[in-house]
Amino acid sequence: YDTYGFPMELTEEIAGENGMTIDTDGFEAAMKEQQERARAARADVSAKVATPDTTKLDQSKLVNDPSATKASIVMIGKGGVEVDTAAAGEEVTIIVDNNPFHAEGGGQLGDTGTLSGEKGKAQVTDAKALPNGLVYLIATVDEGTLQTGDAVDVTVHQTRHLNLARNHTATHLLQAALRKVLGNHVNQAGSLVTPDHLRFDFTHFSPVTQAELDAIENLVNEEILKNIPVTIEEMSIDDAKEKGAMALFGEKYGDVVRVVSVDDFSCELCGGSHVDNTSVIGSFRITGESGTGSGVRRIEAVTGAAALALAKNESRELQQLADMLKAKVGDTTAKLEALLAQAKGLEKELAQLKKDAAMSDMDSILAGKEDIGGVSVITAEAQADSMDNLRDLADSVLDKAGSGVVLLGMVHDDKVNFVCKVAKADVKRGLHAGKIIKAAAQAAGGNGGGRPDMAQAGGKEPEKLADALKAGADAVRELLG
């Protein structure tokens, strides 16, 4: 329930159908424990990333410059308290005056990198922003010490940063393509932009078909191949709306907003990092489509090197398949279709052979007929491999016998299965297939029941099949009185 959202009521219904009940008190207790764990975890995370009071800082002197390589440390915090020095092994928050790190936001992860000074070095594991826009770094000192006022070399992990930018710009292209293919009712319902892949949730009333996914993927790749500059402008919210910029429903925006545009294909309000030109994305591949809730779908995709790696893996697997089929790559579909058709024909032939083998027991089964109270009763072990074949055999035996009771059992997968048929005329005499088969199944460690004229059941003790068949015959005697 907590991890996947599977309704407790549905669990309760399924359990009831299988003769079980739900421990509601236990569920409520477990949920309470989980809520307490979640609150504690949030508190731990908040304590780790809490910043000291930053109101004393002159924010006008703090610059966000993606090209910056040198800066000075203006504040260090540990556990939400300002400190002067951070030593090796300590996780701290750091604010620098010239910041090249892009902060987490809009579904995009923050940048990572390093800070290196004369006395120490730290690994930046995330970049976040306060509500007023002030960017702070989460870092772990791994060498020496860092102090407030230290001059440091700042280095952003550029490959990771570029992969984030690729995936974020591709997310914008994806949303525009979704609206063009599926309709203008599509709106963003959530997103995640990582260096490895992107995830986009959107409003839509049904699963996206493969043909629609192909059209969406093609549209995005067409814009990538057009080599279009990505423009980023700051303007008033009114000008942005007039320009047609897409905004997130329920999101709060200031008077001045950042608008990211790809020609006339995509225009959105966004604070994330982006490529300068669509061609930098390389290529775009959709890797999955699924539903996350009522009226919300999710698309996952990759770009750049990840898309290339996916294509290489698929090509390798296709070549392996071709080698296994002893065919050329271009002929694998036709060869596989031919093999599947051949296998289907063989399955039908095998099924018929098994059915014929079961029917070949007909004479020996009929020979075991006995008269119980004037009713023809046939009980026998059958050589069948499925319930379908066992039912067919029981039908045929009853047809041959003309009337009476047929109870057949078979051993399959370390279990025993039974089918019982009673002729309509004998049902009127008080015989009941469900009661007969119940007696047989119970003798073999199982249970069951069914209609007066037909029933099936199973047991867990195949070694007691003979005893079970005898129990079925005894049940006939009891029913006839």
N, C-alpha and C positions, 0 to 999 in steps of 0.2 A: 504493500500500500504506500509506504513512504518513499520507496525508491522509484517505482514505476507507475504509481497512481492507480493500481488495479483496485476497483471498488470492493470494500469489505462486504457490501450487500450481495455482490455477485459471487464472491467466495462462499458466503453463507448459503446462497441458493444452490450452488454446485455441490457443496457438502451435503445439504439436505437431500438432494437427488441421489446421493450415494450412502444415505443412512447415517450421516454424521452430523454433529452440531458444532457450532463455533464457540470457543472460549472467549466470550465478549469481554469479561473482566480482565483476562490475560492480555487481550489485544489493547485495551485501554491503558493498562499498566505499562506495556511495552512502548506504546506511543508516548506516554508521559516521560519515560526514561529517554526516548530518542529526542524529544523536544528539549529536555534538559541538556543532553549531550550537544545538540546543535547550538543552544544558547552559549554553552561553555566554549565551544569551538569558535563562535563568532567573537566572543569576548577575548579569546587568546589572540585571534587574528587582529582585532582592533588594537590590543595592547602592543602588538609587534609593530604596527604601522602608524600608531598615533604620533602626531607631531607636537612639538612644544608650542607655546603661544607665539604666533608669528606676527602679531599686530605691531610689534616694535620695528619690524623690518620696513624699509622704504622700498615698496614694490616697484616704484618707478625706476629703480636702479637695478632691478633684476630682469635680465633679458633672456628670451627664448630664441636661440639662434641655431638652426640645424647644422650650420657649418662651423660652429665653435669647436676649438680644439684645446683651449686653455681657459681656466676659470679660477675663482677663489671661493673657498668654503665660507659661507656667511652664517651657517647654523648647523649644529649637530644635535640630534635628539636620540634619547634612549628611553623606551618605555613611556614616551610622552613627556619626558622631562629634558630640558636643555642641558647639554654637557659641553665641556670645552674640548675634551679629547676622547677619541675612540681607539681602543687597542685591538690587537689581532684576536680574532675569534668572536668579536662583538658584532651583533646585527643592529644597525642604527638607521635613522633617517637623516639625510643630508640635503641641504639646500645650497646651491651654488649660484653665483651672480651671473654667469654666462652659460646657460643650459642648452645643450643640443639634444637632450633626450625627449622623445615624444611620449606624453603621458597616456596611460590607459584611459580608454573612453570610447563610447559608441560601439561597444562590442569588440574593440581592438585591444590586444594586449599591449602593455607598455614596453618601451625599449629597454635593452640591457647593455652592459658595457663595463668599462673600468674607469677608476679615478686613481691617478698616480702622482704622488708628491715626493719630495726629497726624503721624507721620513717614513712613508708608508704607502700602501696600495690597498684598494678596496674593489670588490666585484659588485657592480650594480645589478641587482636581480629583478628590479621593477622600477617603473616610474609612474607616479600618480599625481593627481592634481586636487587641490583644495577647492571648495566651492567658489572662491574668488579668483580661481585660475592659477594660483601659485603652484608651481611644479616642485615636488619633493622626490628624492630618490631613496629607495630602500636598498641598502648595501651591507655587505659583510666585509669587515676588514680582514684581509688574509696575510698582510705583511706589515710589521712595524706599527706606527700610530698615525692617525690623522687628527689635526687640530683646527679649530675655527681660525680663519685667517690664512690657512695654508694655500699656496698656489698649487694647482694640480693640472696635470694633463687629462683631458676628458676624451674618452674614446667610446663611441657607440658601435656595437656589433653591426657593421653595415650590411652584411649578407642577410642577417635576420631582419634588420630594418627594411631592407628592400623587399624581402619576401612578404612582410606585413603589408607594405605599400601595394605590392602587386595584388594581394588578396583583397585589400580594402577597395581598391579601384574596381576590381572585378566584381565585387559585391554590388557596387553601384550599377555596373553594366547589367548584372543579373537581374536586379530589381526592375530596371527599365525594360529588359527583354521579357520578363514575366508579365508585365502590364501590356506589352504589345501582343503577346501570344495568348494569354489567358483572359485579359480584360482589365479595365481600370479599377475594378473592385479590389485588386491585389494591393495590399498594404503591408508594410513591414511589421512583424510581430515579435521580432527579436533577431539578434545576429551574434556571431562569434568570428573574429578574425584572428587567426594565429599564423605563425610563420609557415606551418605545414599545410594548412587547409582553411577553408572558410565554410561557415554554416549560416544559412539564411532561413528564418521562419517567416511565413507570410499567410495572409488570409486567403482562403480558397475553399470552395464547397465540395470538392471531390479530388481523388488521386489524380496526379498529372500523368497523362498517358505517355508511352514511349515516343510516339510521334511528336507530342508537344515538347517533351524534353529535348528531342533532337533539334526541333525548331529553335528552342531557347538557346541551346548550346551553340548552334550555328550563328544565331544573331550576335551573341557575345563575341565569338571568334571573328566575325566579319568586322566588328568595330575595332578589335585588336589589330587586325591586318590593315586597316585603313590608316594606321600611323597618325592618330589624332592627338593633338596636344591636349593635356588635361589642365584646365584653367582653374585657379583658386583666387577668389575675390572676397573682400570684406565689404559689406554694404548694410544698409538699414534693413530691418525685417520687412518693412513695406516694399522696398525695392526688390528684395528677394522673392516675396510673394508675387510681385508683378512679373518678375522674370520667370515664374513658374517653378521655383525650387520646391522639391518635395521635402516635407518636414515630418518628423515622427509624431504620431498622435499622442497627446498627453505630455509631450516634452516641453519644458520651459526654455524659452530663448530670450536673450537680452536684446537691447535696441540695435546692436551691431552684430551681425552674424557672418559666418564663413560659408561661402557658396562654392561647391565643387561641381564643375561642368565638363562634360565630354561632348563638345559640339552641340547639336540640338538633340542628341540621343538621350542624354542623362543630365539632370540638374538637381542637386540635393544640398540641403544644409548639412554640414559635416565638419567635425573638428579633427578627424583622423588624418593619418599620413597617406599620401598618394604618390603614384609615379608621375613623371612629367609628361609621358606620352603613352598611349595605349599599347604601342608596340613592345614596350618594356615588359608587359605582362607575359609575353611569349605565346601562351596558348591557355585555353580554359577547358577543363573536362569535368562534367558532372559525374560524381561517384555514387550518389544515392538520393532517393526521394522517399519520404515517409510522412506519416501523420503524427502529430504530437498532441492533438486534442481536437475537440469539436470545431470544425471550420478552420483549422490551422495545419498547414503542410510545412515540411522542412526539406530543403535541398542542401546537399553537401557537395563541395567541389574542390578542385586543386588547380593551381596555375604554375607557370614557370617550370623549374626543375622537377617539382613533384608531378606535374602533368607529363613531362618527358619520361620520368621514371615509370609512371603508370603505363604509358604507351609501350615502353621497352618490355616491361613485365608481361603485358598482354601479348606482345609479339612473340616473346619467348615461349609462353604457354601455348600459343597457336602453333608454333613450330613443333613443340613437343607432341601436340595432338596430331599434327600431320604425320610426324614420324611413327607414332603408334598406329595410325590408320594406314601407313605406307602409301601416302598420297602427297601431292603437292599442296602447298598452303591454300592456293585458290580453289582446290577441289575438295577440301575437307567437308564442307557442308553436304555436297552431293554424296560423298562416300559415307558420311555418318548417317544420312537419311536412308541410304540403301541398307546399311547394317541394322538400323533400328527397325526397318520394315521386315528384314529377314528374321530378326529376333522376335518380333511380334508374331510372325507366322509360326515360328518354332514354339513359342509359348502356347499358341492355340492348339498346335499339334500335340504338344506335351499334355495340355489339359484334357484333350480328347482321349489320349492314351490312358491317362490316369482314371478318367471316367469309365473307359471301357474295362480297365483292370478291376475297378470296383464292381462294375456290373457283372464281370465274369464270376463273381462269388455268388451270383443270384441262386444257382441251383443248390449250393451247399447251405445257403441261408434259408431257403425254402424248406430244405430237408429237415431243418431243426424245428419245424412247426409242431406245436402241441395244442391239445384241446383242453381249455380250462372253462368249465361250466358251459360248454357248448359254444365257446368263442375261440376262434383260431388265433393263437398267440405265437408270434415269432420274435425271439430275442437272439441277437448274434453280435459278435465282434466283426466289424467291417474294415476293409483295407482302403480307407479313403484318406485324402491329404488335406481336406478342407471341409468346413461346415456346409458349404454349397454342395459339394459332391456327396456328403453324407445325407443331406436332405433329399437330393435327387434320387439317391439309391433307396431311401426309405419310401419315397413316392412310388418308385418302380416295383418294389417288393409288395407294397399294399395293393397296387394295381394287379399284380400277378396272383396274389392270394385272393383278391376279390372282396374280402371283408376281414374284420378282426382288428388285432393290435400288432403294430410293428415297433419294436424297441431295438435300436442299433447303437452301438458304442464304438469309438475309435480312439486309439492312443496317438497323440500328436504333441510334439514339443514337451515331453515329460508331463503331460496332462491328459485327462480323458474327457471326451465330449460325447454327448448323447443327443439323439433325436428320437422322438416318439410320435407315431401317427396312429389315429384311431378312426376307423370307418364311421361314417355318419350314422348308419343303422345301429352300431354298437355304442355310440355316444348316447343314443336314446335309451339304451339299456342301463345307463348309469356309469359307463366307463369314462374316464377323464384323463387325457394325455398329460396334463399339467401335474396331476396327483401321482400318476405312475412314474413320471420322470423325476419328480421330487424324491421319491423313495429310492430310485436308482442312484441319483446324484449324491444323496446323503450317505449311501453305503460306500461311496468312493471319495469321501471327504469334501463334498461340495454341496450345492443347493441349486434350486431352480424351480421352474413352473411354467405355465403357459395356458393356452386355450384348451378346451375339451378335445378338439380334433388334432391339434398339433402343438408340440412343445419341444424346447431344447434346453440343455443345461450342461454344466461342466463339473469336473471333480479334480482334486489335487493328487489322488492316489491311484495311478494307472494300474498298479499291481492288483487292485481290488476290482478290476473290470468284471470278472466272472461273477463275483459276489453281488455286484451292482445289478447285473442283468437278472440274476435270480431274485433280487429284492424287487425289481420291477414286475416280474411275473407274480410274485407274492402279493404285490399291491393290486394286481388284476383280480386275484382270488378274493381279496378283502372287499373290493368294490362290488363284486358280483354277489357277495354274501354267501 
